[in-house]
Amino acid sequence: NTHLHDVQDANGDLLREKQVKDLLRWLHAGSSGVENFIVCGDFNANCKSKAYEAMLAAGFVSCHARVHGHEPPITYHSRIDAVTVDREAPEDCYDYIWVKGP
């Protein structure tokens, strides 16, 4: 389970892409002989982002997109009544379950 940088701007998108690439390097460095992977979490990145594209390029598949043909429109709701909610962040799809393997 992972949680990537949350600032929604161009620099944040580049940082999330770097975080995903670092995560992928870490996964593959410690997984000799492993063919199946599950990665899930709050990517703070929509399906048009560099982080999302990096996961696809590495051979991962979004479970929701595989089953439904698209990502859900929203996984982050700013209307949640919680002390830590960022009410300035746009509502979008930021959370994923990714799989890779035969």
C-alpha positions, 0 to 999 in steps of 0.5 A: 500500500502506498501514498504518493505526494498530494500537491496537485500541480505540475511539480507534484505530478513530476514528483509522483512520477518519480515516486512511482518509478522509485517504487517500481525499482524497489519492487523489482530489486527485491523480487527475484523470481516473483511474477505476480504483484499487487500495488494499491493505495492513494496515488494522488494522480488521475488517469491522465497523469505521468504516475498512472502512465508509469504504472501502465508502462511497467505492465501493471493493470488497474483492476477497476479499469480492467473490469469496468473499461474505465476508472471511476470518476471520483475516489476522493470526495472533498465533502467528507466530514473529517478534520484532515480533509483538503477541501481545496483539492479537486475531486477526482480518481486518485486511488487504485489497485494495480496488478501485474502477472500471469 
